């Protein structure tokens, strides 16, 4: 367990969070009295996303590849008026 006063936590929180491991905790104190506790979250397993997940569920219309209308382009560029 890491015991920190709030001032120390505000100054060096990222350093202490980097040291935090499963089962550890940071006890935040105000004038040496515990007020809060920080514990690490469980990491969700990272799996690669499957390719082609929505294959065959929709089609891209030909109009998707056509140039955008001038009015819409001006809006994106911030030159509409």
N, C-alpha and C positions, 0 to 999 in steps of 0.2 A: 504494500500500500504506500502511495505517495501522499504526503500531507502538505498542502500548500495554503498559504494565506492568499486572499483574493488579489492583492497587489502583485505578488509573485506570479500568480497564474495569468494575470493580464499581460504581464511583461514577457513571460516565457512559455505560454500555453502550447504553442506548436512544438517546442522542444520536448515537453512532457508527454504530449499526445503521441509523438513518434516513438517514445519508449514504452508506451502502454501495450501490454500483451494480453492474451486471453487469460482471464482469471485475476488480472490486476485491477486496481481502481485508484482513482485520484480523489482524495478527500479535500474539498474546498472549505476553508475556514475563514471566519471573520473574527478578528481579535482572538485567534486560537480556539474558537468555538466552531465545531462542524456545522455547516449550513447546507452543503450539497455534496453529491458524489458523482463522479464521472466514471463510467465503465465502458469498455469497448463493445461495439456491436459485433454480432456474428457475421462473418463474411459469407455472402451467398456464393455458391459454387458458380464459376464462370464456365459456360459451355459455348462453343462456337454456334453462331446462328446458322440454321440450315439454309442452303442456297435453293431458290426456286420454291419457297414456301407457299406463295400464292399463284403459282403457275397455272394458267388456264382459267383463273377466276375473273380476269378483266382484260380488256384490250386497250391499247393506247391509240386514240384517234389520230388520223393524219394531221389534223389541225394543230396538234400539240407541237409539231415541228415547224409550223409556219411562224414568220416573224410576228412579234407583238404589235398591236395597233400603236400608232404614234402617241396618242393621248395617254395610254398606259405607260409607255416608255418615259414620257415627260414626267409623269407622276413618280416613277421610280427614281428618276434623276433629280427630282426636286425642282424641276423647271416648269411645272404646270402653272397656269395663271389665268 
